[in-house]
Amino acid sequence: MKKDILDVYTKPNCPKCTELKEFLRSKEISFFVIDLTVDKVALENIKRAGHGTVPQVYNDGTYVGDGNFTMEAYS
């Protein structure tokens, strides 16, 4: 896996989002958080891509996966 800055699409009070962010920090993987309760355009893009849950992760515009897949891929 590339180790660029990941885009992590999340919402507040999301336990899986918190778990993923803590994991990424522990692996010293840089990431940018996109809060879907604030960024309505990002929310529509995530919905259009067929993702109904958070977190969702992209790397340089390429879909990585949900939180569980991302943690497995970067382990």
C-alpha positions as CSV (number, residue, x, y, z in Angstrom):
1,M,0.0,0.0,0.0
2,K,1.1,3.5,-0.7
3,K,1.7,5.6,2.3
4,D,0.5,9.0,1.1
5,I,-1.9,11.2,3.0
6,L,-5.2,9.3,3.2
7,D,-8.6,11.0,3.0
8,V,-10.8,9.6,5.8
9,Y,-14.5,10.3,5.5
10,T,-16.1,10.3,8.9
11,K,-18.8,11.6,11.2
12,P,-18.6,12.8,14.8
13,N,-19.4,10.2,17.6
14,C,-18.5,7.3,15.3
15,P,-16.7,4.6,17.2
16,K,-15.3,2.9,14.1
17,C,-14.0,6.3,12.9
18,T,-12.2,6.9,16.2
19,E,-10.8,3.4,16.1
20,L,-9.5,3.9,12.5
21,K,-7.9,7.3,13.3
22,E,-6.2,5.9,16.4
23,F,-4.9,3.0,14.3
24,L,-3.5,5.4,11.6
25,R,-1.8,7.5,14.2
26,S,-0.2,4.5,15.8
27,K,1.2,3.5,12.4
28,E,2.3,7.1,11.8
29,I,0.2,7.2,8.7
30,S,-0.8,10.7,7.6
31,F,-4.5,11.4,7.0
32,F,-6.9,14.2,6.4
33,V,-10.4,14.0,8.0
34,I,-13.4,15.0,6.0
35,D,-16.4,15.4,8.3
36,L,-19.5,14.4,6.3
37,T,-21.8,16.4,8.7
38,V,-20.0,19.6,7.6
39,D,-18.9,18.9,4.0
40,K,-22.2,18.3,2.1
41,V,-20.5,17.9,-1.3
42,A,-18.3,15.1,0.1
43,L,-21.4,13.5,1.7
44,E,-23.1,13.4,-1.7
45,N,-20.0,12.0,-3.4
46,I,-19.8,9.3,-0.8
47,K,-23.5,8.4,-1.3
48,R,-23.1,8.5,-5.1
49,A,-20.2,6.0,-4.8
50,G,-22.5,3.7,-2.9
51,H,-21.0,3.9,0.5
52,G,-23.6,3.9,3.2
53,T,-21.4,3.8,6.3
54,V,-18.3,5.5,7.7
55,P,-15.4,5.6,7.9
56,Q,-14.5,5.4,4.2
57,V,-10.9,5.8,3.0
58,Y,-9.4,7.1,-0.2
59,N,-5.7,7.3,-1.2
60,D,-5.0,9.9,-3.9
61,G,-8.5,9.6,-5.2
62,T,-8.5,5.8,-5.2
63,Y,-10.9,3.9,-2.9
64,V,-9.0,2.0,-0.2
65,G,-12.0,0.6,1.7
66,D,-13.9,0.9,4.9
67,G,-12.3,1.1,8.3
68,N,-11.8,-2.6,8.8
69,F,-10.3,-3.1,5.4
70,T,-8.0,-0.1,5.8
71,M,-6.7,-1.3,9.1
72,E,-6.0,-4.7,7.6
73,A,-4.3,-3.3,4.5
74,Y,-2.0,-1.0,6.5
75,S,-1.2,-3.5,9.3
